[in-house]
Amino acid sequence: MAAKKAKTKDDLKVATDDQLQSQLIELKREQFNLRFQAATNQLEKPSRVREVRRTIARIRTLQHQRTKSQAAGA
């Protein structure tokens, strides 16, 4: 599995809701695979687990902010 560069906050802010959702699904799959690699001592980059976890949190935060702003505006 090739290491992917973590998305910056600015990159995520300009992404659409559908793009964020697809990135979230992709990152959750990667997180799942990384957990199995860690359990079997095959993990090459332990720092990637942290990057993926934090990127997932960033995406979820943006999604929550967008839903709150839409609810307040409606």
mmCIF file of the N, C-alpha and C atoms, coordinates in Angstrom:
data_MODEL
# 
_entry.id   MODEL 
# 
loop_
_atom_site.group_PDB 
_atom_site.id 
_atom_site.type_symbol 
_atom_site.label_atom_id 
_atom_site.label_alt_id 
_atom_site.label_comp_id 
_atom_site.label_asym_id 
_atom_site.label_entity_id 
_atom_site.label_seq_id 
_atom_site.pdbx_PDB_ins_code 
_atom_site.Cartn_x 
_atom_site.Cartn_y 
_atom_site.Cartn_z 
_atom_site.occupancy 
_atom_site.B_iso_or_equiv 
_atom_site.pdbx_formal_charge 
_atom_site.auth_seq_id 
_atom_site.auth_comp_id 
_atom_site.auth_asym_id 
_atom_site.auth_atom_id 
_atom_site.pdbx_PDB_model_num 
ATOM 1   N N  . MET A 1 1  ? 0.843   -1.166 0.000  1.00 0.00 ? 1  MET A N  1 
ATOM 2   C CA . MET A 1 1  ? 0.000   0.000  0.000  1.00 0.00 ? 1  MET A CA 1 
ATOM 3   C C  . MET A 1 1  ? 0.892   1.234  0.000  1.00 0.00 ? 1  MET A C  1 
ATOM 4   N N  . ALA A 1 2  ? 0.666   2.090  -0.939 1.00 0.00 ? 2  ALA A N  1 
ATOM 5   C CA . ALA A 1 2  ? 1.460   3.314  -1.044 1.00 0.00 ? 2  ALA A CA 1 
ATOM 6   C C  . ALA A 1 2  ? 0.990   4.325  -0.010 1.00 0.00 ? 2  ALA A C  1 
ATOM 7   N N  . ALA A 1 3  ? 1.948   4.985  0.595  1.00 0.00 ? 3  ALA A N  1 
ATOM 8   C CA . ALA A 1 3  ? 1.603   5.999  1.588  1.00 0.00 ? 3  ALA A CA 1 
ATOM 9   C C  . ALA A 1 3  ? 1.040   7.224  0.878  1.00 0.00 ? 3  ALA A C  1 
ATOM 10  N N  . LYS A 1 4  ? -0.036  7.743  1.396  1.00 0.00 ? 4  LYS A N  1 
ATOM 11  C CA . LYS A 1 4  ? -0.674  8.908  0.797  1.00 0.00 ? 4  LYS A CA 1 
ATOM 12  C C  . LYS A 1 4  ? -0.431  10.108 1.690  1.00 0.00 ? 4  LYS A C  1 
ATOM 13  N N  . LYS A 1 5  ? -0.252  11.250 1.070  1.00 0.00 ? 5  LYS A N  1 
ATOM 14  C CA . LYS A 1 5  ? -0.038  12.466 1.842  1.00 0.00 ? 5  LYS A CA 1 
ATOM 15  C C  . LYS A 1 5  ? -1.342  12.870 2.514  1.00 0.00 ? 5  LYS A C  1 
ATOM 16  N N  . ALA A 1 6  ? -1.249  13.232 3.767  1.00 0.00 ? 6  ALA A N  1 
ATOM 17  C CA . ALA A 1 6  ? -2.438  13.654 4.505  1.00 0.00 ? 6  ALA A CA 1 
ATOM 18  C C  . ALA A 1 6  ? -2.975  14.955 3.918  1.00 0.00 ? 6  ALA A C  1 
ATOM 19  N N  . LYS A 1 7  ? -4.274  15.053 3.865  1.00 0.00 ? 7  LYS A N  1 
ATOM 20  C CA . LYS A 1 7  ? -4.916  16.257 3.344  1.00 0.00 ? 7  LYS A CA 1 
ATOM 21  C C  . LYS A 1 7  ? -4.783  17.381 4.366  1.00 0.00 ? 7  LYS A C  1 
ATOM 22  N N  . THR A 1 8  ? -4.518  18.565 3.859  1.00 0.00 ? 8  THR A N  1 
ATOM 23  C CA . THR A 1 8  ? -4.449  19.713 4.757  1.00 0.00 ? 8  THR A CA 1 
ATOM 24  C C  . THR A 1 8  ? -5.856  20.222 5.036  1.00 0.00 ? 8  THR A C  1 
ATOM 25  N N  . LYS A 1 9  ? -5.970  21.056 6.030  1.00 0.00 ? 9  LYS A N  1 
ATOM 26  C CA . LYS A 1 9  ? -7.272  21.594 6.409  1.00 0.00 ? 9  LYS A CA 1 
ATOM 27  C C  . LYS A 1 9  ? -7.870  22.411 5.267  1.00 0.00 ? 9  LYS A C  1 
ATOM 28  N N  . ASP A 1 10 ? -7.026  23.155 4.559  1.00 0.00 ? 10 ASP A N  1 
ATOM 29  C CA . ASP A 1 10 ? -7.524  23.977 3.451  1.00 0.00 ? 10 ASP A CA 1 
ATOM 30  C C  . ASP A 1 10 ? -8.019  23.116 2.295  1.00 0.00 ? 10 ASP A C  1 
ATOM 31  N N  . ASP A 1 11 ? -7.323  22.001 2.015  1.00 0.00 ? 11 ASP A N  1 
ATOM 32  C CA . ASP A 1 11 ? -7.770  21.092 0.963  1.00 0.00 ? 11 ASP A CA 1 
ATOM 33  C C  . ASP A 1 11 ? -9.136  20.508 1.298  1.00 0.00 ? 11 ASP A C  1 
ATOM 34  N N  . LEU A 1 12 ? -9.325  20.186 2.554  1.00 0.00 ? 12 LEU A N  1 
ATOM 35  C CA . LEU A 1 12 ? -10.589 19.589 2.964  1.00 0.00 ? 12 LEU A CA 1 
ATOM 36  C C  . LEU A 1 12 ? -11.727 20.603 2.950  1.00 0.00 ? 12 LEU A C  1 
ATOM 37  N N  . LYS A 1 13 ? -11.437 21.852 3.272  1.00 0.00 ? 13 LYS A N  1 
ATOM 38  C CA . LYS A 1 13 ? -12.491 22.875 3.316  1.00 0.00 ? 13 LYS A CA 1 
ATOM 39  C C  . LYS A 1 13 ? -13.106 23.133 1.951  1.00 0.00 ? 13 LYS A C  1 
ATOM 40  N N  . VAL A 1 14 ? -12.313 23.030 0.884  1.00 0.00 ? 14 VAL A N  1 
ATOM 41  C CA . VAL A 1 14 ? -12.836 23.310 -0.451 1.00 0.00 ? 14 VAL A CA 1 
ATOM 42  C C  . VAL A 1 14 ? -13.496 22.086 -1.081 1.00 0.00 ? 14 VAL A C  1 
ATOM 43  N N  . ALA A 1 15 ? -13.383 20.929 -0.448 1.00 0.00 ? 15 ALA A N  1 
ATOM 44  C CA . ALA A 1 15 ? -13.977 19.711 -0.988 1.00 0.00 ? 15 ALA A CA 1 
ATOM 45  C C  . ALA A 1 15 ? -15.491 19.735 -0.779 1.00 0.00 ? 15 ALA A C  1 
ATOM 46  N N  . THR A 1 16 ? -16.203 19.091 -1.694 1.00 0.00 ? 16 THR A N  1 
ATOM 47  C CA . THR A 1 16 ? -17.659 19.004 -1.569 1.00 0.00 ? 16 THR A CA 1 
ATOM 48  C C  . THR A 1 16 ? -18.013 17.941 -0.531 1.00 0.00 ? 16 THR A C  1 
ATOM 49  N N  . ASP A 1 17 ? -19.280 17.899 -0.159 1.00 0.00 ? 17 ASP A N  1 
ATOM 50  C CA . ASP A 1 17 ? -19.735 16.913 0.825  1.00 0.00 ? 17 ASP A CA 1 
ATOM 51  C C  . ASP A 1 17 ? -19.525 15.487 0.322  1.00 0.00 ? 17 ASP A C  1 
ATOM 52  N N  . ASP A 1 18 ? -19.789 15.261 -0.970 1.00 0.00 ? 18 ASP A N  1 
ATOM 53  C CA . ASP A 1 18 ? -19.601 13.926 -1.539 1.00 0.00 ? 18 ASP A CA 1 
ATOM 54  C C  . ASP A 1 18 ? -18.132 13.525 -1.546 1.00 0.00 ? 18 ASP A C  1 
ATOM 55  N N  . GLN A 1 19 ? -17.258 14.473 -1.862 1.00 0.00 ? 19 GLN A N  1 
ATOM 56  C CA . GLN A 1 19 ? -15.828 14.186 -1.853 1.00 0.00 ? 19 GLN A CA 1 
ATOM 57  C C  . GLN A 1 19 ? -15.349 13.857 -0.444 1.00 0.00 ? 19 GLN A C  1 
ATOM 58  N N  . LEU A 1 20 ? -15.837 14.603 0.525  1.00 0.00 ? 20 LEU A N  1 
ATOM 59  C CA . LEU A 1 20 ? -15.459 14.335 1.918  1.00 0.00 ? 20 LEU A CA 1 
ATOM 60  C C  . LEU A 1 20 ? -15.926 12.953 2.349  1.00 0.00 ? 20 LEU A C  1 
ATOM 61  N N  . GLN A 1 21 ? -17.139 12.594 1.960  1.00 0.00 ? 21 GLN A N  1 
ATOM 62  C CA . GLN A 1 21 ? -17.673 11.293 2.340  1.00 0.00 ? 21 GLN A CA 1 
ATOM 63  C C  . GLN A 1 21 ? -16.863 10.165 1.707  1.00 0.00 ? 21 GLN A C  1 
ATOM 64  N N  . SER A 1 22 ? -16.482 10.302 0.447  1.00 0.00 ? 22 SER A N  1 
ATOM 65  C CA . SER A 1 22 ? -15.695 9.253  -0.201 1.00 0.00 ? 22 SER A CA 1 
ATOM 66  C C  . SER A 1 22 ? -14.296 9.165  0.401  1.00 0.00 ? 22 SER A C  1 
ATOM 67  N N  . GLN A 1 23 ? -13.706 10.303 0.758  1.00 0.00 ? 23 GLN A N  1 
ATOM 68  C CA . GLN A 1 23 ? -12.398 10.291 1.418  1.00 0.00 ? 23 GLN A CA 1 
ATOM 69  C C  . GLN A 1 23 ? -12.495 9.636  2.788  1.00 0.00 ? 23 GLN A C  1 
ATOM 70  N N  . LEU A 1 24 ? -13.588 9.889  3.486  1.00 0.00 ? 24 LEU A N  1 
ATOM 71  C CA . LEU A 1 24 ? -13.787 9.297  4.803  1.00 0.00 ? 24 LEU A CA 1 
ATOM 72  C C  . LEU A 1 24 ? -13.868 7.775  4.703  1.00 0.00 ? 24 LEU A C  1 
ATOM 73  N N  . ILE A 1 25 ? -14.608 7.286  3.729  1.00 0.00 ? 25 ILE A N  1 
ATOM 74  C CA . ILE A 1 25 ? -14.730 5.841  3.529  1.00 0.00 ? 25 ILE A CA 1 
ATOM 75  C C  . ILE A 1 25 ? -13.371 5.234  3.199  1.00 0.00 ? 25 ILE A C  1 
ATOM 76  N N  . GLU A 1 26 ? -12.629 5.888  2.322  1.00 0.00 ? 26 GLU A N  1 
ATOM 77  C CA . GLU A 1 26 ? -11.304 5.409  1.941  1.00 0.00 ? 26 GLU A CA 1 
ATOM 78  C C  . GLU A 1 26 ? -10.359 5.377  3.149  1.00 0.00 ? 26 GLU A C  1 
ATOM 79  N N  . LEU A 1 27 ? -10.394 6.414  3.954  1.00 0.00 ? 27 LEU A N  1 
ATOM 80  C CA . LEU A 1 27 ? -9.522  6.475  5.129  1.00 0.00 ? 27 LEU A CA 1 
ATOM 81  C C  . LEU A 1 27 ? -9.913  5.443  6.181  1.00 0.00 ? 27 LEU A C  1 
ATOM 82  N N  . LYS A 1 28 ? -11.200 5.168  6.329  1.00 0.00 ? 28 LYS A N  1 
ATOM 83  C CA . LYS A 1 28 ? -11.624 4.146  7.281  1.00 0.00 ? 28 LYS A CA 1 
ATOM 84  C C  . LYS A 1 28 ? -11.142 2.767  6.846  1.00 0.00 ? 28 LYS A C  1 
ATOM 85  N N  . ARG A 1 29 ? -11.167 2.512  5.542  1.00 0.00 ? 29 ARG A N  1 
ATOM 86  C CA . ARG A 1 29 ? -10.632 1.245  5.031  1.00 0.00 ? 29 ARG A CA 1 
ATOM 87  C C  . ARG A 1 29 ? -9.141  1.141  5.315  1.00 0.00 ? 29 ARG A C  1 
ATOM 88  N N  . GLU A 1 30 ? -8.432  2.234  5.070  1.00 0.00 ? 30 GLU A N  1 
ATOM 89  C CA . GLU A 1 30 ? -7.000  2.239  5.333  1.00 0.00 ? 30 GLU A CA 1 
ATOM 90  C C  . GLU A 1 30 ? -6.720  2.039  6.819  1.00 0.00 ? 30 GLU A C  1 
ATOM 91  N N  . GLN A 1 31 ? -7.508  2.679  7.663  1.00 0.00 ? 31 GLN A N  1 
ATOM 92  C CA . GLN A 1 31 ? -7.335  2.530  9.107  1.00 0.00 ? 31 GLN A CA 1 
ATOM 93  C C  . GLN A 1 31 ? -7.555  1.073  9.521  1.00 0.00 ? 31 GLN A C  1 
ATOM 94  N N  . PHE A 1 32 ? -8.546  0.438  8.936  1.00 0.00 ? 32 PHE A N  1 
ATOM 95  C CA . PHE A 1 32 ? -8.826  -0.970 9.210  1.00 0.00 ? 32 PHE A CA 1 
ATOM 96  C C  . PHE A 1 32 ? -7.621  -1.831 8.842  1.00 0.00 ? 32 PHE A C  1 
ATOM 97  N N  . ASN A 1 33 ? -7.077  -1.602 7.649  1.00 0.00 ? 33 ASN A N  1 
ATOM 98  C CA . ASN A 1 33 ? -5.913  -2.365 7.196  1.00 0.00 ? 33 ASN A CA 1 
ATOM 99  C C  . ASN A 1 33 ? -4.693  -2.103 8.071  1.00 0.00 ? 33 ASN A C  1 
ATOM 100 N N  . LEU A 1 34 ? -4.507  -0.857 8.479  1.00 0.00 ? 34 LEU A N  1 
ATOM 101 C CA . LEU A 1 34 ? -3.371  -0.526 9.334  1.00 0.00 ? 34 LEU A CA 1 
ATOM 102 C C  . LEU A 1 34 ? -3.480  -1.215 10.688 1.00 0.00 ? 34 LEU A C  1 
ATOM 103 N N  . ARG A 1 35 ? -4.694  -1.330 11.203 1.00 0.00 ? 35 ARG A N  1 
ATOM 104 C CA . ARG A 1 35 ? -4.881  -2.025 12.480 1.00 0.00 ? 35 ARG A CA 1 
ATOM 105 C C  . ARG A 1 35 ? -4.472  -3.487 12.379 1.00 0.00 ? 35 ARG A C  1 
ATOM 106 N N  . PHE A 1 36 ? -4.833  -4.130 11.273 1.00 0.00 ? 36 PHE A N  1 
ATOM 107 C CA . PHE A 1 36 ? -4.449  -5.521 11.089 1.00 0.00 ? 36 PHE A CA 1 
ATOM 108 C C  . PHE A 1 36 ? -2.942  -5.662 10.911 1.00 0.00 ? 36 PHE A C  1 
ATOM 109 N N  . GLN A 1 37 ? -2.341  -4.739 10.186 1.00 0.00 ? 37 GLN A N  1 
ATOM 110 C CA . GLN A 1 37 ? -0.890  -4.771 10.029 1.00 0.00 ? 37 GLN A CA 1 
ATOM 111 C C  . GLN A 1 37 ? -0.195  -4.596 11.371 1.00 0.00 ? 37 GLN A C  1 
ATOM 112 N N  . ALA A 1 38 ? -0.717  -3.731 12.205 1.00 0.00 ? 38 ALA A N  1 
ATOM 113 C CA . ALA A 1 38 ? -0.121  -3.514 13.525 1.00 0.00 ? 38 ALA A CA 1 
ATOM 114 C C  . ALA A 1 38 ? -0.268  -4.762 14.396 1.00 0.00 ? 38 ALA A C  1 
ATOM 115 N N  . ALA A 1 39 ? -1.404  -5.431 14.288 1.00 0.00 ? 39 ALA A N  1 
ATOM 116 C CA . ALA A 1 39 ? -1.643  -6.622 15.097 1.00 0.00 ? 39 ALA A CA 1 
ATOM 117 C C  . ALA A 1 39 ? -0.737  -7.777 14.692 1.00 0.00 ? 39 ALA A C  1 
ATOM 118 N N  . THR A 1 40 ? -0.352  -7.816 13.419 1.00 0.00 ? 40 THR A N  1 
ATOM 119 C CA . THR A 1 40 ? 0.506   -8.902 12.936 1.00 0.00 ? 40 THR A CA 1 
ATOM 120 C C  . THR A 1 40 ? 1.961   -8.471 12.797 1.00 0.00 ? 40 THR A C  1 
ATOM 121 N N  . ASN A 1 41 ? 2.298   -7.332 13.377 1.00 0.00 ? 41 ASN A N  1 
ATOM 122 C CA . ASN A 1 41 ? 3.670   -6.797 13.358 1.00 0.00 ? 41 ASN A CA 1 
ATOM 123 C C  . ASN A 1 41 ? 4.213   -6.604 11.944 1.00 0.00 ? 41 ASN A C  1 
ATOM 124 N N  . GLN A 1 42 ? 3.379   -6.168 11.019 1.00 0.00 ? 42 GLN A N  1 
ATOM 125 C CA . GLN A 1 42 ? 3.799   -5.911 9.646  1.00 0.00 ? 42 GLN A CA 1 
ATOM 126 C C  . GLN A 1 42 ? 3.713   -4.432 9.296  1.00 0.00 ? 42 GLN A C  1 
ATOM 127 N N  . LEU A 1 43 ? 3.511   -3.600 10.278 1.00 0.00 ? 43 LEU A N  1 
ATOM 128 C CA . LEU A 1 43 ? 3.325   -2.175 10.049 1.00 0.00 ? 43 LEU A CA 1 
ATOM 129 C C  . LEU A 1 43 ? 4.664   -1.513 9.757  1.00 0.00 ? 43 LEU A C  1 
ATOM 130 N N  . GLU A 1 44 ? 4.772   -0.899 8.575  1.00 0.00 ? 44 GLU A N  1 
ATOM 131 C CA . GLU A 1 44 ? 6.025   -0.265 8.172  1.00 0.00 ? 44 GLU A CA 1 
ATOM 132 C C  . GLU A 1 44 ? 6.150   1.155  8.706  1.00 0.00 ? 44 GLU A C  1 
ATOM 133 N N  . LYS A 1 45 ? 5.044   1.902  8.707  1.00 0.00 ? 45 LYS A N  1 
ATOM 134 C CA . LYS A 1 45 ? 5.071   3.299  9.162  1.00 0.00 ? 45 LYS A CA 1 
ATOM 135 C C  . LYS A 1 45 ? 4.034   3.486  10.269 1.00 0.00 ? 45 LYS A C  1 
ATOM 136 N N  . PRO A 1 46 ? 4.437   3.322  11.511 1.00 0.00 ? 46 PRO A N  1 
ATOM 137 C CA . PRO A 1 46 ? 3.483   3.489  12.612 1.00 0.00 ? 46 PRO A CA 1 
ATOM 138 C C  . PRO A 1 46 ? 2.878   4.887  12.671 1.00 0.00 ? 46 PRO A C  1 
ATOM 139 N N  . SER A 1 47 ? 3.582   5.875  12.177 1.00 0.00 ? 47 SER A N  1 
ATOM 140 C CA . SER A 1 47 ? 3.056   7.242  12.210 1.00 0.00 ? 47 SER A CA 1 
ATOM 141 C C  . SER A 1 47 ? 1.851   7.408  11.287 1.00 0.00 ? 47 SER A C  1 
ATOM 142 N N  . ARG A 1 48 ? 1.705   6.530  10.319 1.00 0.00 ? 48 ARG A N  1 
ATOM 143 C CA . ARG A 1 48 ? 0.578   6.618  9.389  1.00 0.00 ? 48 ARG A CA 1 
ATOM 144 C C  . ARG A 1 48 ? -0.752  6.392  10.113 1.00 0.00 ? 48 ARG A C  1 
ATOM 145 N N  . VAL A 1 49 ? -0.738  5.559  11.159 1.00 0.00 ? 49 VAL A N  1 
ATOM 146 C CA . VAL A 1 49 ? -1.952  5.313  11.940 1.00 0.00 ? 49 VAL A CA 1 
ATOM 147 C C  . VAL A 1 49 ? -2.448  6.627  12.537 1.00 0.00 ? 49 VAL A C  1 
ATOM 148 N N  . ARG A 1 50 ? -1.532  7.396  13.072 1.00 0.00 ? 50 ARG A N  1 
ATOM 149 C CA . ARG A 1 50 ? -1.874  8.685  13.679 1.00 0.00 ? 50 ARG A CA 1 
ATOM 150 C C  . ARG A 1 50 ? -2.382  9.673  12.629 1.00 0.00 ? 50 ARG A C  1 
ATOM 151 N N  . GLU A 1 51 ? -1.708  9.714  11.474 1.00 0.00 ? 51 GLU A N  1 
ATOM 152 C CA . GLU A 1 51 ? -2.116  10.627 10.403 1.00 0.00 ? 51 GLU A CA 1 
ATOM 153 C C  . GLU A 1 51 ? -3.538  10.327 9.938  1.00 0.00 ? 51 GLU A C  1 
ATOM 154 N N  . VAL A 1 52 ? -3.819  9.045  9.728  1.00 0.00 ? 52 VAL A N  1 
ATOM 155 C CA . VAL A 1 52 ? -5.136  8.641  9.239  1.00 0.00 ? 52 VAL A CA 1 
ATOM 156 C C  . VAL A 1 52 ? -6.203  8.980  10.273 1.00 0.00 ? 52 VAL A C  1 
ATOM 157 N N  . ARG A 1 53 ? -5.927  8.680  11.540 1.00 0.00 ? 53 ARG A N  1 
ATOM 158 C CA . ARG A 1 53 ? -6.895  8.963  12.600 1.00 0.00 ? 53 ARG A CA 1 
ATOM 159 C C  . ARG A 1 53 ? -7.214  10.453 12.674 1.00 0.00 ? 53 ARG A C  1 
ATOM 160 N N  . ARG A 1 54 ? -6.199  11.270 12.568 1.00 0.00 ? 54 ARG A N  1 
ATOM 161 C CA . ARG A 1 54 ? -6.406  12.719 12.656 1.00 0.00 ? 54 ARG A CA 1 
ATOM 162 C C  . ARG A 1 54 ? -7.106  13.276 11.421 1.00 0.00 ? 54 ARG A C  1 
ATOM 163 N N  . THR A 1 55 ? -6.808  12.724 10.255 1.00 0.00 ? 55 THR A N  1 
ATOM 164 C CA . THR A 1 55 ? -7.489  13.179 9.043  1.00 0.00 ? 55 THR A CA 1 
ATOM 165 C C  . THR A 1 55 ? -8.967  12.809 9.097  1.00 0.00 ? 55 THR A C  1 
ATOM 166 N N  . ILE A 1 56 ? -9.271  11.628 9.619  1.00 0.00 ? 56 ILE A N  1 
ATOM 167 C CA . ILE A 1 56 ? -10.668 11.225 9.800  1.00 0.00 ? 56 ILE A CA 1 
ATOM 168 C C  . ILE A 1 56 ? -11.371 12.208 10.727 1.00 0.00 ? 56 ILE A C  1 
ATOM 169 N N  . ALA A 1 57 ? -10.703 12.590 11.799 1.00 0.00 ? 57 ALA A N  1 
ATOM 170 C CA . ALA A 1 57 ? -11.293 13.547 12.742 1.00 0.00 ? 57 ALA A CA 1 
ATOM 171 C C  . ALA A 1 57 ? -11.517 14.902 12.082 1.00 0.00 ? 57 ALA A C  1 
ATOM 172 N N  . ARG A 1 58 ? -10.583 15.334 11.244 1.00 0.00 ? 58 ARG A N  1 
ATOM 173 C CA . ARG A 1 58 ? -10.745 16.612 10.537 1.00 0.00 ? 58 ARG A CA 1 
ATOM 174 C C  . ARG A 1 58 ? -11.969 16.582 9.625  1.00 0.00 ? 58 ARG A C  1 
ATOM 175 N N  . ILE A 1 59 ? -12.122 15.485 8.890  1.00 0.00 ? 59 ILE A N  1 
ATOM 176 C CA . ILE A 1 59 ? -13.248 15.357 7.966  1.00 0.00 ? 59 ILE A CA 1 
ATOM 177 C C  . ILE A 1 59 ? -14.562 15.351 8.738  1.00 0.00 ? 59 ILE A C  1 
ATOM 178 N N  . ARG A 1 60 ? -14.617 14.588 9.816  1.00 0.00 ? 60 ARG A N  1 
ATOM 179 C CA . ARG A 1 60 ? -15.846 14.533 10.611 1.00 0.00 ? 60 ARG A CA 1 
ATOM 180 C C  . ARG A 1 60 ? -16.183 15.894 11.209 1.00 0.00 ? 60 ARG A C  1 
ATOM 181 N N  . THR A 1 61 ? -15.165 16.628 11.638 1.00 0.00 ? 61 THR A N  1 
ATOM 182 C CA . THR A 1 61 ? -15.387 17.964 12.191 1.00 0.00 ? 61 THR A CA 1 
ATOM 183 C C  . THR A 1 61 ? -15.978 18.887 11.137 1.00 0.00 ? 61 THR A C  1 
ATOM 184 N N  . LEU A 1 62 ? -15.412 18.860 9.930  1.00 0.00 ? 62 LEU A N  1 
ATOM 185 C CA . LEU A 1 62 ? -15.944 19.695 8.850  1.00 0.00 ? 62 LEU A CA 1 
ATOM 186 C C  . LEU A 1 62 ? -17.380 19.323 8.506  1.00 0.00 ? 62 LEU A C  1 
ATOM 187 N N  . GLN A 1 63 ? -17.658 18.024 8.450  1.00 0.00 ? 63 GLN A N  1 
ATOM 188 C CA . GLN A 1 63 ? -19.015 17.589 8.150  1.00 0.00 ? 63 GLN A CA 1 
ATOM 189 C C  . GLN A 1 63 ? -19.987 18.084 9.219  1.00 0.00 ? 63 GLN A C  1 
ATOM 190 N N  . HIS A 1 64 ? -19.578 18.002 10.474 1.00 0.00 ? 64 HIS A N  1 
ATOM 191 C CA . HIS A 1 64 ? -20.440 18.454 11.572 1.00 0.00 ? 64 HIS A CA 1 
ATOM 192 C C  . HIS A 1 64 ? -20.662 19.966 11.503 1.00 0.00 ? 64 HIS A C  1 
ATOM 193 N N  . GLN A 1 65 ? -19.604 20.708 11.215 1.00 0.00 ? 65 GLN A N  1 
ATOM 194 C CA . GLN A 1 65 ? -19.730 22.162 11.099 1.00 0.00 ? 65 GLN A CA 1 
ATOM 195 C C  . GLN A 1 65 ? -20.673 22.540 9.965  1.00 0.00 ? 65 GLN A C  1 
ATOM 196 N N  . ARG A 1 66 ? -20.571 21.826 8.855  1.00 0.00 ? 66 ARG A N  1 
ATOM 197 C CA . ARG A 1 66 ? -21.437 22.129 7.713  1.00 0.00 ? 66 ARG A CA 1 
ATOM 198 C C  . ARG A 1 66 ? -22.895 21.827 8.029  1.00 0.00 ? 66 ARG A C  1 
ATOM 199 N N  . THR A 1 67 ? -23.151 20.726 8.721  1.00 0.00 ? 67 THR A N  1 
ATOM 200 C CA . THR A 1 67 ? -24.541 20.410 9.061  1.00 0.00 ? 67 THR A CA 1 
ATOM 201 C C  . THR A 1 67 ? -25.102 21.420 10.049 1.00 0.00 ? 67 THR A C  1 
ATOM 202 N N  . LYS A 1 68 ? -24.292 21.852 11.001 1.00 0.00 ? 68 LYS A N  1 
ATOM 203 C CA . LYS A 1 68 ? -24.765 22.852 11.968 1.00 0.00 ? 68 LYS A CA 1 
ATOM 204 C C  . LYS A 1 68 ? -25.045 24.187 11.285 1.00 0.00 ? 68 LYS A C  1 
ATOM 205 N N  . SER A 1 69 ? -24.187 24.583 10.350 1.00 0.00 ? 69 SER A N  1 
ATOM 206 C CA . SER A 1 69 ? -24.405 25.864 9.672  1.00 0.00 ? 69 SER A CA 1 
ATOM 207 C C  . SER A 1 69 ? -25.626 25.797 8.754  1.00 0.00 ? 69 SER A C  1 
ATOM 208 N N  . GLN A 1 70 ? -25.873 24.644 8.135  1.00 0.00 ? 70 GLN A N  1 
ATOM 209 C CA . GLN A 1 70 ? -27.058 24.493 7.295  1.00 0.00 ? 70 GLN A CA 1 
ATOM 210 C C  . GLN A 1 70 ? -28.324 24.506 8.141  1.00 0.00 ? 70 GLN A C  1 
ATOM 211 N N  . ALA A 1 71 ? -28.261 23.893 9.314  1.00 0.00 ? 71 ALA A N  1 
ATOM 212 C CA . ALA A 1 71 ? -29.429 23.867 10.198 1.00 0.00 ? 71 ALA A CA 1 
ATOM 213 C C  . ALA A 1 71 ? -29.718 25.265 10.746 1.00 0.00 ? 71 ALA A C  1 
ATOM 214 N N  . ALA A 1 72 ? -28.679 26.013 11.026 1.00 0.00 ? 72 ALA A N  1 
ATOM 215 C CA . ALA A 1 72 ? -28.868 27.368 11.538 1.00 0.00 ? 72 ALA A CA 1 
ATOM 216 C C  . ALA A 1 72 ? -29.397 28.298 10.447 1.00 0.00 ? 72 ALA A C  1 
ATOM 217 N N  . GLY A 1 73 ? -28.977 28.050 9.212  1.00 0.00 ? 73 GLY A N  1 
ATOM 218 C CA . GLY A 1 73 ? -29.408 28.893 8.105  1.00 0.00 ? 73 GLY A CA 1 
ATOM 219 C C  . GLY A 1 73 ? -30.810 28.581 7.626  1.00 0.00 ? 73 GLY A C  1 
ATOM 220 N N  . ALA A 1 74 ? -31.282 27.379 7.900  1.00 0.00 ? 74 ALA A N  1 
ATOM 221 C CA . ALA A 1 74 ? -32.609 26.980 7.406  1.00 0.00 ? 74 ALA A CA 1 
ATOM 222 C C  . ALA A 1 74 ? -33.732 27.383 8.311  1.00 0.00 ? 74 ALA A C  1 
# 
